[in-house]
Amino acid sequence: MQGCKCGIKCQNKRVKRNKDETQVSSLPMPPERYIANYTDENIRRNRAPRPPPPPAQHEVYSMFGIQYNNDEMIRSLESQNIKRLIPIHFDRRKELKKLNHSLLVNFLDLIDFLILNPDSPRRTEKIDDISLLFVNMHHLLNEFRPHQARETLRVMMEMQKRQRVETATRFQKHLERVREIVNTAFSALPILDDDDESGGAKIKTEVDPLEANAAAKNDPSYQHDRMLCKLVDAIE
């Protein structure tokens, strides 16, 4: 009976420990999970989950179980408990060449161990050394990311500037061409004298009687006036 109680206590401790531990996957969910959440029906009914808001300044957030600080873009090797093989002040090109050379040498040593003595414990040490070299190289390459982002933004802004300058240049050419066409059209117009202008005014003021009658017939009051005129004529 005492053994059963001990077993129950151990089981309760194990359950409590499992509740305290957070199961976090090192990889994102498969695409099918996202597809099921963002279907056309869910989007139409506003049931699709909204993206999380961006982290605020000086805010610490968790991604795949790892804590990140919004202030530092690239985490240092020391904060990740990884041995640093690169000095604090260094030339990135030289250090990358050194790491690449060390990686090749360690890889050749690993091949020698695999050929001569595959069961040697040095084989595991060489694999760990190669992994550490890869991590340092990857970290050194990641430090170029801010520079790459700035250069990419600079190239994009230069492209936008060049496109806008070309658009403005084409617009200016079209504007000058339109001005030339308008000036040519004005210069081709005939010059009218005073007599011609007065005659033209007379012509403009003259009204065709047929057109006036046709317009009057379409007026509803015209029929009423015509009936009154006929009635007065009949009385006389």
C-alpha positions in Angstrom: 0.0 0.0 0.0 2.9 2.3 0.8 4.4 1.5 -2.6 1.2 2.6 -4.3 1.2 5.9 -2.5 4.8 6.5 -3.6 3.9 5.7 -7.2 1.0 8.1 -7.1 3.2 10.8 -5.7 5.8 10.3 -8.4 3.1 10.3 -11.1 1.7 13.5 -9.7 5.1 15.1 -9.7 5.7 14.0 -13.3 2.3 15.5 -14.4 3.1 18.8 -12.6 6.5 19.0 -14.2 5.0 18.4 -17.6 2.5 21.2 -17.0 5.3 23.6 -16.1 7.3 22.8 -19.2 6.2 24.4 -22.4 6.3 22.3 -25.5 7.7 24.5 -28.2 8.5 23.3 -31.7 11.8 24.5 -33.3 10.0 24.7 -36.7 6.8 26.5 -37.8 3.6 24.6 -38.3 3.1 22.9 -41.6 1.4 24.9 -44.4 -1.8 22.8 -44.1 -2.5 24.4 -40.7 -2.3 27.9 -42.0 -4.4 27.0 -45.1 -7.1 25.6 -42.9 -7.2 28.9 -40.9 -7.2 31.2 -43.9 -9.9 29.7 -46.1 -12.2 31.9 -48.2 -15.1 31.2 -45.8 -13.1 32.2 -42.7 -11.9 35.4 -44.4 -15.4 36.3 -45.6 -16.8 35.8 -42.1 -13.8 37.5 -40.5 -12.8 34.3 -38.6 -9.2 34.2 -39.9 -6.7 34.9 -37.1 -5.1 38.3 -37.3 -1.3 38.6 -37.4 0.3 39.6 -34.0 1.2 43.2 -33.6 4.9 44.1 -34.0 6.9 44.2 -30.7 7.3 47.5 -29.1 10.6 49.1 -28.4 12.7 47.4 -25.6 10.2 44.5 -25.6 11.4 40.9 -25.2 9.5 38.4 -27.2 9.7 34.6 -27.7 10.1 32.9 -31.0 10.4 29.1 -31.2 11.1 29.0 -27.5 14.0 31.5 -27.7 13.9 34.9 -26.1 14.8 37.8 -28.3 15.3 41.5 -27.5 14.0 44.0 -29.9 17.0 46.3 -29.4 19.6 43.9 -30.7 19.1 42.8 -34.2 21.7 39.9 -34.1 22.3 38.0 -30.9 25.9 37.7 -29.7 27.5 34.3 -29.4 28.0 34.8 -25.7 24.3 35.3 -25.1 23.7 31.9 -26.9 26.3 30.1 -24.7 28.5 29.5 -27.8 32.2 29.7 -27.8 33.5 32.7 -29.8 36.4 32.0 -32.1 36.4 35.5 -33.6 38.2 38.4 -31.8 36.3 41.5 -30.8 38.1 43.8 -33.2 38.8 42.1 -36.5 38.7 42.3 -40.3 35.7 40.2 -41.5 37.4 39.2 -44.8 40.4 37.8 -43.0 38.5 36.1 -40.3 36.2 34.4 -42.9 39.2 33.2 -44.8 40.7 31.8 -41.6 37.5 30.1 -40.6 37.2 28.6 -44.1 40.8 27.3 -44.0 40.3 25.9 -40.5 37.1 24.2 -41.7 38.9 22.5 -44.6 41.7 21.3 -42.3 39.3 19.9 -39.7 37.3 18.2 -42.5 40.4 16.5 -43.8 41.4 15.4 -40.3 37.9 13.9 -39.9 38.3 12.0 -43.1 41.6 10.6 -41.8 40.0 9.5 -38.6 37.2 7.8 -40.5 39.7 5.9 -42.6 42.2 4.9 -40.0 40.2 4.6 -36.8 36.5 5.1 -37.2 35.8 4.3 -33.5 38.2 6.9 -32.2 36.8 9.5 -29.8 38.6 12.1 -31.7 36.0 11.7 -34.5 33.3 13.2 -32.3 35.6 16.0 -31.2 36.3 16.9 -34.8 32.6 16.9 -35.6 32.0 19.3 -32.7 34.9 21.5 -33.9 33.4 21.6 -37.4 30.0 22.5 -36.0 31.5 25.3 -34.0 33.4 26.6 -37.0 30.1 26.6 -39.0 28.3 28.5 -36.3 30.9 31.2 -36.1 31.0 31.5 -39.8 27.2 31.8 -39.9 27.3 34.4 -37.2 29.9 36.4 -39.0 27.9 36.3 -42.2 24.8 37.4 -40.3 26.6 40.5 -39.1 26.5 41.7 -42.7 22.7 41.6 -42.7 22.3 45.3 -41.6 24.8 46.4 -44.2 23.0 44.3 -46.8 19.6 45.8 -45.8 21.0 49.4 -46.1 22.6 48.7 -49.5 19.3 47.1 -50.7 17.3 50.1 -49.6 19.9 52.5 -51.2 19.6 50.6 -54.5 15.8 50.7 -54.4 15.8 54.4 -53.7 18.2 55.0 -56.6 16.0 53.0 -58.9 13.0 55.0 -57.8 14.8 58.3 -58.3 16.0 57.3 -61.8 12.5 56.2 -62.8 11.0 59.5 -61.6 13.7 61.5 -63.4 13.0 59.6 -66.6 9.3 60.1 -66.2 9.7 63.9 -65.6 12.1 64.1 -68.6 9.5 62.4 -70.9 6.7 64.6 -69.6 8.8 67.7 -70.3 9.5 66.5 -73.9 5.7 65.9 -74.4 4.9 69.3 -72.9 7.4 71.1 -75.3 5.9 69.1 -78.3 2.4 70.2 -77.3 3.5 73.8 -77.0 5.0 73.6 -80.5 1.8 72.2 -81.9 -0.3 74.9 -80.3 2.0 77.7 -81.4 1.9 76.2 -85.0 -1.9 76.1 -84.9 -2.2 79.7 -83.7 0.3 80.9 -86.4 -1.8 79.1 -89.1 -5.0 81.0 -88.1 -6.1 83.7 -90.6 -5.8 87.4 -89.6 -9.3 89.1 -89.7 -9.8 92.8 -90.4 -12.4 95.1 -88.8 -14.9 94.7 -91.6 -14.5 90.9 -91.5 -15.0 90.9 -87.8 -18.2 93.0 -88.0 -19.6 90.8 -90.8 -18.8 87.8 -88.8 -20.7 89.3 -85.9 -23.7 89.9 -88.1 -23.6 86.4 -89.4 -23.5 85.1 -85.9 -26.5 87.2 -84.9 -28.7 86.1 -87.8 -31.2 83.4 -87.0 -32.7 81.0 -89.5 -36.5 81.5 -89.3 -37.2 77.8 -90.1 -35.0 76.8 -87.2 -36.8 79.3 -85.0 -40.2 78.0 -86.0 -39.1 74.4 -85.4 -37.9 75.4 -81.9 -41.1 77.2 -81.1 -43.3 74.3 -82.1 -41.5 72.1 -79.6 -42.4 74.6 -76.8 -45.6 73.5 -75.0 -46.8 77.1 -74.6 -46.7 77.6 -78.3 -49.7 75.4 -78.8 -51.7 77.3 -76.1 -50.9 80.7 -77.7 -51.9 79.4 -81.1 -55.3 78.2 -79.8 -55.9 81.7 -78.2 -55.0 83.4 -81.4 -57.5 81.2 -83.4 -60.2 82.0 -80.8 -59.7 85.7 -81.1 -59.8 85.5 -84.9 -63.1 83.6 -84.8 -64.7 86.2 -82.5 -63.8 89.0 -84.8 
